[in-house]
Amino acid sequence: MNVENVIAALNTGSGKTLIGLLLIKWISALEHSKDKLIVFLVPRVALVEQQAKYIQDNTPLRVLRLAGTLDIELNDRMRWARRLKQCDVLVMTRKKFLYMFDG
């Protein structure tokens, strides 16, 4: 099966966190997903910690949280490469994601 981008837009309390966790587990188990980074975007900084903890508590995956001030300059490609090699799932706000790739 070919995995494409997935967007789940649901009401509060409808199970987005569980759906996200199940999707992350499924994708990470696929053979062609080995050594690929899963990016989990959330709308608010407070949710970065909450969602990252939920993923860490319920999977063996290595989770990196990105919120607030970055401790690595965006143009430091070697440090980013090393940092991203140390994680399987990156949890961040969509605003941080856009900032990282749009400057």
Secondary structure as the mmCIF struct_conf table of DSSP 4:
data_model
#
loop_
_struct_conf.conf_type_id
_struct_conf.id
_struct_conf.beg_label_comp_id
_struct_conf.beg_label_asym_id
_struct_conf.beg_label_seq_id
_struct_conf.end_label_comp_id
_struct_conf.end_label_asym_id
_struct_conf.end_label_seq_id
TURN_TY1_P TURN_TY1_P1 THR A 12 GLY A 13
BEND BEND1 SER A 14 GLY A 15
HELX_RH_AL_P HELX_RH_AL_P1 LYS A 16 ALA A 29
BEND BEND2 LEU A 30 LEU A 30
HELX_RH_3T_P HELX_RH_3T_P1 GLU A 31 SER A 33
TURN_TY1_P TURN_TY1_P2 LYS A 34 ASP A 35
STRN STRN1 ILE A 38 VAL A 42
BEND BEND3 PRO A 43 ARG A 44
HELX_RH_AL_P HELX_RH_AL_P2 VAL A 45 ASN A 58
BEND BEND4 THR A 59 PRO A 60
STRN STRN2 VAL A 63 LEU A 66
BEND BEND5 GLY A 68 THR A 69
BEND BEND6 ASP A 71 ILE A 72
TURN_TY1_P TURN_TY1_P3 LEU A 74 ASN A 75
HELX_RH_AL_P HELX_RH_AL_P3 ARG A 77 LYS A 85
TURN_TY1_P TURN_TY1_P4 GLN A 86 GLN A 86
BEND BEND7 ASP A 88 ASP A 88
STRN STRN3 VAL A 89 THR A 93
HELX_RH_AL_P HELX_RH_AL_P4 ARG A 94 ASP A 102
#
